[in-house]
Amino acid sequence: RSSIMRGEAFRNAPGWGFTANSEIFDFVGAANYVMARKDVDASRGIGIYGLSWGGYMTAESLALHPELFKVGFDMAGVHTGPDPVGYEHSAVGHIDALTSPLFLIQGDDDMNVDFNEGTVFARAMQTRRPGVEFRQEAVPGQTHDLYQTYRKLVEVYTEGSDFMIGHLVAR
C-alpha cells in the first residue's frame, strides 16, 4: 500500500499509514499464506525486511504480530509519527510490544528519511526494550537506498540476510 503503480484505490486505502496502519493487513495476509505452505517450516516463523516505509512496516509487523514475524531487518525506516495520532500508529508508539530481534541500518546522508528517525527508534529500544536483541548500524556517506556503490549494497543485504537467517535456522 501507499506505493506507486498499483492504482489509486490500492495506493490510498482507507486508514493507511499513520492514520490507522491498515496496510499491516497485507503483511499479515502474506505471512499467513507463506506459513500455510507445505514447503515452509512454520515453527520457525517468518523474517521480514523493508526499506523506508518498508522499514516502518518491518518494525510494526514485529511489534503487532510477534506470533508471525520472528526477526526483522529495517533499512532506513520511518519510526515516528508527524502528530499525536501518527505517533500512536508509529513504530516508536508500538515499541513496548516489540519482542523479536531487529537489525536497523541507515545511511548518514539520507535525504528521504531524516537520520533522527533511526536515532529516536534506537534510543527507545535501548531505554524501553533493553532485553530485546537490537543491532543498529549507521553507514557513513550512504544515501537512502544504501547503494551508493554496488559493493556496499551487497554488504548491506548480506549483513541483513545473515542476521535474519541466524535467527530462523533450526538450532
C-alpha positions as CSV (number, residue, x, y, z in Angstrom):
1,R,0.0,0.0,0.0
2,S,0.9,3.6,-0.5
3,S,3.3,2.7,-3.2
4,I,3.2,3.7,-6.9
5,M,1.9,1.8,-9.9
6,R,-0.9,-0.1,-8.3
7,G,-3.8,2.2,-8.8
8,E,-5.3,5.0,-6.7
9,A,-7.7,2.8,-4.6
10,F,-4.9,0.4,-3.6
11,R,-2.4,3.2,-3.0
12,N,-4.7,5.2,-0.8
13,A,-6.6,2.6,1.0
14,P,-8.7,3.8,4.0
15,G,-6.7,4.1,7.2
16,W,-3.2,3.5,5.6
17,G,-0.1,4.9,7.2
18,F,0.0,6.9,10.4
19,T,-3.8,7.3,10.3
20,A,-4.5,3.7,11.2
21,N,-1.8,1.4,9.7
22,S,-4.3,-0.6,7.6
23,E,-1.5,-1.9,5.3
24,I,-0.4,-4.2,8.1
25,F,-3.3,-6.5,6.9
26,D,-1.3,-7.0,3.6
27,F,1.7,-8.2,5.6
28,V,-0.4,-10.5,7.9
29,G,-2.1,-12.0,4.9
30,A,1.1,-12.7,3.1
31,A,2.7,-14.2,6.3
32,N,-0.4,-16.4,6.8
33,Y,-0.2,-17.6,3.2
34,V,3.5,-18.4,3.5
35,M,3.1,-20.1,6.8
36,A,0.3,-22.4,5.4
37,R,2.5,-23.7,2.6
38,K,3.6,-27.3,2.9
39,D,7.2,-26.4,1.9
40,V,7.6,-23.9,4.8
41,D,8.6,-24.8,8.4
42,A,6.0,-22.6,10.2
43,S,7.6,-23.4,13.5
44,R,10.5,-21.1,12.7
45,G,8.3,-18.1,12.0
46,I,8.8,-15.5,9.3
47,G,11.6,-13.0,8.8
48,I,10.6,-9.6,7.5
49,Y,12.6,-6.7,6.0
50,G,12.0,-3.5,4.2
51,L,13.5,-0.2,3.1
52,S,12.0,3.2,4.0
53,W,8.2,2.8,4.5
54,G,9.0,-0.9,4.3
55,G,11.3,-0.4,7.3
56,Y,8.4,1.1,9.2
57,M,6.3,-1.8,8.3
58,T,9.0,-4.2,9.4
59,A,9.1,-2.7,12.9
60,E,5.3,-2.5,13.0
61,S,4.9,-6.1,11.9
62,L,7.3,-7.3,14.6
63,A,5.5,-5.3,17.3
64,L,1.9,-6.0,16.3
65,H,2.2,-9.6,15.1
66,P,5.0,-11.4,17.0
67,E,3.2,-14.7,16.5
68,L,4.1,-14.5,12.8
69,F,7.2,-12.3,12.5
70,K,10.2,-13.6,14.4
71,V,13.0,-11.3,13.2
72,G,13.4,-8.1,11.2
73,F,15.8,-6.1,9.0
74,D,14.8,-2.5,8.9
75,M,16.6,-0.3,6.4
76,A,16.2,3.5,6.7
77,G,12.7,3.1,8.2
78,V,10.3,5.8,9.3
79,H,9.7,5.3,13.0
80,T,7.9,8.3,14.5
81,G,4.6,9.9,13.6
82,P,4.0,13.5,12.5
83,D,1.5,14.2,15.2
84,P,-0.1,12.5,18.3
85,V,-2.4,10.3,16.1
86,G,0.6,9.4,13.9
87,Y,2.7,8.6,16.9
88,E,0.0,6.2,18.1
89,H,0.4,4.2,14.9
90,S,4.2,4.6,14.6
91,A,6.9,2.0,15.3
92,V,8.0,4.0,18.4
93,G,4.4,4.2,19.5
94,H,4.2,0.4,19.5
95,I,7.8,-0.3,20.7
96,D,6.7,-1.7,24.1
97,A,5.1,-4.7,22.2
98,L,8.3,-5.5,20.3
99,T,10.0,-8.7,21.4
100,S,11.7,-10.0,18.3
101,P,15.3,-9.3,17.2
102,L,15.7,-6.4,14.9
103,F,18.6,-5.0,12.8
104,L,18.3,-1.3,11.9
105,I,20.6,0.1,9.3
106,Q,20.6,3.5,7.6
107,G,22.9,5.9,5.7
108,D,24.0,9.0,7.4
109,D,23.4,11.1,4.2
110,D,19.7,10.1,3.8
111,M,17.7,12.9,2.2
112,N,14.4,10.9,2.1
113,V,14.1,9.8,5.8
114,D,15.5,12.0,8.5
115,F,18.5,10.3,10.1
116,N,16.9,11.1,13.5
117,E,14.2,8.6,12.8
118,G,16.6,5.8,13.4
119,T,18.2,7.6,16.3
120,V,14.9,8.1,18.1
121,F,14.0,4.5,17.5
122,A,17.3,3.2,18.7
123,R,17.1,5.3,21.9
124,A,13.6,4.0,22.5
125,M,14.8,0.4,22.1
126,Q,17.7,1.0,24.5
127,T,15.5,2.6,27.2
128,R,12.2,0.8,26.8
129,R,13.2,-2.6,25.4
130,P,16.7,-3.3,26.7
131,G,16.1,-7.1,26.8
132,V,15.3,-7.3,23.1
133,E,18.1,-8.0,20.7
134,F,18.7,-4.9,18.7
135,R,21.5,-4.0,16.3
136,Q,21.9,-0.6,14.8
137,E,24.4,0.5,12.1
138,A,24.8,3.9,10.5
139,V,26.6,3.7,7.2
140,P,28.9,6.8,6.5
141,G,28.3,8.5,3.2
142,Q,25.4,6.4,2.2
143,T,22.1,7.8,0.9
144,H,18.6,6.5,1.5
145,D,18.7,3.4,-0.7
146,L,22.1,2.3,0.7
147,Y,23.5,1.6,-2.8
148,Q,26.0,4.3,-3.4
149,T,28.3,1.5,-4.5
150,Y,27.4,-2.0,-5.6
151,R,29.9,-3.4,-3.1
152,K,28.1,-1.6,-0.2
153,L,24.7,-2.7,-1.4
154,V,25.9,-6.4,-1.4
155,E,27.4,-5.9,2.1
156,V,24.2,-4.4,3.5
157,Y,21.9,-7.1,2.2
158,T,24.4,-9.8,3.2
159,E,24.5,-8.5,6.8
160,G,20.8,-8.3,6.9
161,S,20.3,-11.7,5.5
162,D,22.8,-13.3,7.8
163,F,21.1,-11.6,10.8
164,M,17.7,-12.9,9.8
165,I,18.8,-16.4,8.8
166,G,20.8,-16.7,12.0
167,H,17.5,-16.3,13.9
168,L,15.4,-18.5,11.7
169,V,17.6,-21.6,11.2
170,A,16.9,-24.7,13.2
171,R,19.2,-25.0,16.1
